[in-house]
Amino acid sequence: MSKSASGTGIVALLREDVACVFDRDPAARNVIDVLTCYPGIHALVIHRVANAAWRRGLRWPARFLSYVARAVTNIDIHPGARIGRRFFIDHGAGVVIGETAEIGDDVTLYHGVTLGGTSWTKGKRHPTLMDGVLVGAGAKILGPITVGANARVGANSVVTKPVPEGMTVVGIPGRVVRPEAYRQLSDPHLSNHGIDLEHHLMPDPVGKAIACLIDHINRIEARLEAHTAAETSQFPAKSIRLSEFRLNDIHSDIRLDGVACSSCGNICDQEGCAPSPSTQQHA
């Protein structure tokens, strides 16, 4: 969490807040456009004033300003939340930021993001977002956890555990899927403050796990086919599928790797299954 915001005047902070919009939103045309048509800016302007009143002990005026901002912008920021410099809320609809949340410099939130608590106890109960964090649309970050600098949270993820610096988190519950090598500022995907806006380029851990399982199954099937082919060539007259064995089909001249289970009558080599009397006689 940057300490520079607390020592910077409200006017200077608002100038930076407006200027960063042009860096992160290609739809921004001019200052008038940003000041009049961006609810994220409106909510942040009111929050800067409400937070100043909150820190001076003017709790009711601060809460009322927060209420007005929510009614006008559909963005709910508690006046006690600490927000750093160059903070940007894109679109803004449905964003909720709790009382003890702390947000560093150059953080970007998309619509539907919640920085919420997980308990009713007083004290620190909301997350801390370090510098350069990007949170995708609809993501929920819950509890007094820390999201490390330059981390990315995928859209609609639910994060309840700390996120290391420079990592990417996706899914429900949120899982760290890979480190994000911090690219040079010359990369066209990065803003002037090094924020990676390509938040749609997220890995799919579930898809990768399924692909690994399919590959494993294919290898097992290949080994089974090779084993079956070898047995068929060795005993061509007695080639029969394991599932076709019943008690009445078992003869002493048929090679069996397992025993006939007394409970089901099928060939079974599992521990705990007792051989039938007929199988013991053949044996």
TAJO-V551298 format. One record per residue. N is the residue number from 0. RES is the residue in one letter. OMEGA is omega as a letter, one per 40 degrees, with the letter a starting at -180 (* if undefined). BURIAL is b if it has 16 or more other ideal C-beta (glycine too) atoms within 10 Angstrom, else e. D_FIRST is the distance of its C-alpha to the first C-alpha in whole Angstrom. Layout:
BEGIN
n-><N:N>
res-><RES:RES>
omega-><OMEGA:OMEGA>
burial-><BURIAL:BURIAL>
d_first-><D_FIRST:D_FIRST>
END
This chain:
BEGIN
n-><0:1:2:3:4:5:6:7:8:9:10:11:12:13:14:15:16:17:18:19:20:21:22:23:24:25:26:27:28:29:30:31:32:33:34:35:36:37:38:39:40:41:42:43:44:45:46:47:48:49:50:51:52:53:54:55:56:57:58:59:60:61:62:63:64:65:66:67:68:69:70:71:72:73:74:75:76:77:78:79:80:81:82:83:84:85:86:87:88:89:90:91:92:93:94:95:96:97:98:99:100:101:102:103:104:105:106:107:108:109:110:111:112:113:114:115:116:117:118:119:120:121:122:123:124:125:126:127:128:129:130:131:132:133:134:135:136:137:138:139:140:141:142:143:144:145:146:147:148:149:150:151:152:153:154:155:156:157:158:159:160:161:162:163:164:165:166:167:168:169:170:171:172:173:174:175:176:177:178:179:180:181:182:183:184:185:186:187:188:189:190:191:192:193:194:195:196:197:198:199:200:201:202:203:204:205:206:207:208:209:210:211:212:213:214:215:216:217:218:219:220:221:222:223:224:225:226:227:228:229:230:231:232:233:234:235:236:237:238:239:240:241:242:243:244:245:246:247:248:249:250:251:252:253:254:255:256:257:258:259:260:261:262:263:264:265:266:267:268:269:270:271:272:273:274:275:276:277:278:279:280:281:282>
res-><M:S:K:S:A:S:G:T:G:I:V:A:L:L:R:E:D:V:A:C:V:F:D:R:D:P:A:A:R:N:V:I:D:V:L:T:C:Y:P:G:I:H:A:L:V:I:H:R:V:A:N:A:A:W:R:R:G:L:R:W:P:A:R:F:L:S:Y:V:A:R:A:V:T:N:I:D:I:H:P:G:A:R:I:G:R:R:F:F:I:D:H:G:A:G:V:V:I:G:E:T:A:E:I:G:D:D:V:T:L:Y:H:G:V:T:L:G:G:T:S:W:T:K:G:K:R:H:P:T:L:M:D:G:V:L:V:G:A:G:A:K:I:L:G:P:I:T:V:G:A:N:A:R:V:G:A:N:S:V:V:T:K:P:V:P:E:G:M:T:V:V:G:I:P:G:R:V:V:R:P:E:A:Y:R:Q:L:S:D:P:H:L:S:N:H:G:I:D:L:E:H:H:L:M:P:D:P:V:G:K:A:I:A:C:L:I:D:H:I:N:R:I:E:A:R:L:E:A:H:T:A:A:E:T:S:Q:F:P:A:K:S:I:R:L:S:E:F:R:L:N:D:I:H:S:D:I:R:L:D:G:V:A:C:S:S:C:G:N:I:C:D:Q:E:G:C:A:P:S:P:S:T:Q:Q:H:A>
omega-><a:i:a:a:a:a:a:a:a:a:i:i:a:i:i:i:i:a:a:i:a:a:a:i:a:i:a:a:a:a:i:i:a:a:a:a:a:a:i:i:a:a:a:i:a:a:i:i:a:a:i:i:i:a:i:i:i:a:a:i:i:i:i:i:i:i:i:i:i:a:a:a:a:i:a:i:i:a:i:a:i:a:a:a:i:i:a:i:a:a:i:a:i:i:i:i:a:a:a:i:i:a:a:a:i:i:i:i:i:a:i:a:i:i:a:i:i:i:i:i:i:a:a:a:i:a:i:i:a:a:i:a:i:a:a:a:i:a:i:i:a:i:a:a:i:i:a:a:i:i:i:i:a:i:i:i:i:a:i:i:a:i:i:a:i:a:i:a:i:i:i:e:a:i:i:a:i:i:i:i:a:a:a:a:i:i:a:a:a:i:a:i:i:a:a:a:i:a:i:a:a:i:a:a:i:i:i:i:i:i:i:i:i:i:i:i:i:i:i:i:i:i:i:i:i:i:i:i:i:i:i:i:a:i:a:a:a:a:a:a:a:a:a:i:i:a:a:a:a:i:a:a:i:a:a:i:a:i:i:a:a:a:a:i:i:i:a:i:a:i:i:i:a:i:i:i:a:i:i:i:i:a:*>
burial-><b:b:e:e:b:e:e:e:e:e:e:e:b:b:e:b:b:b:e:b:b:b:b:b:b:e:e:b:e:e:e:e:e:b:e:e:e:b:b:b:b:b:b:b:b:b:b:b:b:b:b:e:b:b:e:e:e:e:e:e:e:b:b:e:b:b:e:e:b:b:e:e:b:e:b:b:b:b:b:b:b:b:b:b:b:b:b:b:b:b:b:b:e:e:b:b:b:b:b:b:b:b:b:b:b:b:b:b:b:b:b:b:b:b:b:b:b:e:e:e:e:e:e:e:b:b:b:b:b:b:b:b:b:b:b:b:b:b:b:b:b:b:b:b:b:b:b:b:b:b:b:b:b:b:b:e:b:b:b:e:e:e:b:e:b:e:b:b:b:b:b:e:e:b:e:b:b:e:e:e:e:e:e:e:e:e:e:e:e:b:b:e:b:e:b:b:e:e:b:e:e:b:e:e:e:e:e:e:e:e:e:e:e:e:e:e:e:e:e:e:e:e:e:e:e:e:e:e:e:e:e:e:e:e:e:e:e:e:e:e:e:e:e:e:b:e:e:e:e:b:e:e:e:e:e:b:e:e:b:b:b:b:e:e:b:e:b:b:e:e:e:e:b:e:e:b:e:e:b:e:e:b:e>
d_first-><0:4:6:9:9:11:13:14:17:18:20:18:15:18:20:17:17:20:21:18:21:23:21:21:24:27:29:28:31:30:28:30:30:26:27:29:29:25:24:21:21:23:21:18:20:21:18:17:20:20:16:18:21:19:17:21:23:24:24:27:26:23:24:27:25:22:26:27:24:25:29:28:26:26:22:21:18:18:17:15:12:9:9:7:10:13:12:16:18:21:24:22:25:24:20:19:16:16:16:13:11:7:7:4:7:11:11:14:16:20:22:23:19:19:15:18:19:21:23:24:23:21:18:15:16:14:12:8:7:5:7:10:11:15:16:20:22:23:21:20:17:18:17:14:13:10:11:10:9:12:14:16:18:21:23:24:23:22:19:19:18:15:15:15:13:15:17:19:20:23:26:26:25:22:23:22:24:23:21:20:21:19:22:22:22:25:25:26:24:21:20:19:16:17:16:19:21:23:22:26:26:25:28:30:30:33:35:34:35:38:39:39:42:44:44:45:48:49:50:51:54:55:55:57:59:60:61:63:65:66:67:69:71:72:73:74:77:74:71:70:66:65:65:68:69:71:73:76:75:75:78:78:78:75:72:69:66:65:67:68:66:69:67:66:69:66:66:63:61:59:59:60:63:66:69:72:75:76:74:75:78:78:76>
END
